[in-house]
Amino acid sequence: MPQAQARHAEQTGVARKIKVLIADDHKLVTDAVATVLMSADQFAVGVVGTFEDTLQSLEGDDGYDIVLLDLRMPGMNGMESVADVIAKAGQTKVVLFSGNAGPGVAFSAVKMGARGFLPKTIALRSLTAALRLIDSGEVYLPVSLIDSEAETELPEQAKTDKRNELTAMEIKLLTGVAAGKTNKEMAWEFQRSEVTIKMYMRKIFGKLGANNRAHAVVLAKARDLL
């Protein structure tokens, strides 16, 4: 929603609705998602089914906050079309919405400026929470997606190294934190985006019960993980 409309909503006491454009040609999917969002009474929903219609909608006056972008609807040409939508979207947050995109595609889209990835298998009850997170300015990536990306690049022994449920990649990152490395430095070292490193760190904090990076290192050392 444009800032002027948001201020007007605040001044009049009207709850702001997040405007979502569902860009997908699968009617069963769009109907289900639209129904869930509108029933939450926190969202306004538009639907298009082609790449061309998506671009036209972003040129209009609807002022969408988020676009759920299907990778395989008519007119889409892979990541090239994703880049076109991101460029056209301006302040509108573009989120990949797909049933079969792998980690490589999802992370490439985030590097290009997408605000995350929502699998079509996401529980509908979780969809509204994910969209609110994205609307707040955060990037949403399922934890399973991050794990799968890491696991495909780790040696077999590391894949089974679950010391206290921390993966080998998470231990490597904690070792970097203990050495004073920044997220940017570790992103370069491990050939990940900074967004990915931040998502790893959040997961590490959750597993260890840590409040911050220093606390995570202290707890990890106390458990002989470092």
Secondary structure by P-SEA (a helix, b strand, c coil): ccaaaaaaaaaacccbbbbbbbbcccaaaaaaaaaaaaaaccbbbbbbccaaaaaaaaacccccccccccccccccccaaaaaaaaaaaccbbbbbbcccccaaaaaaaaaacccbbbbccccccaaaaaaaaaaabbbbbbaaaaaaaaaaaccccccccccccccaaaaaaaaaaaacccaaaaaaaacccaaaaaaaaaaaaaaaccccaaaaaaaaaaaccc
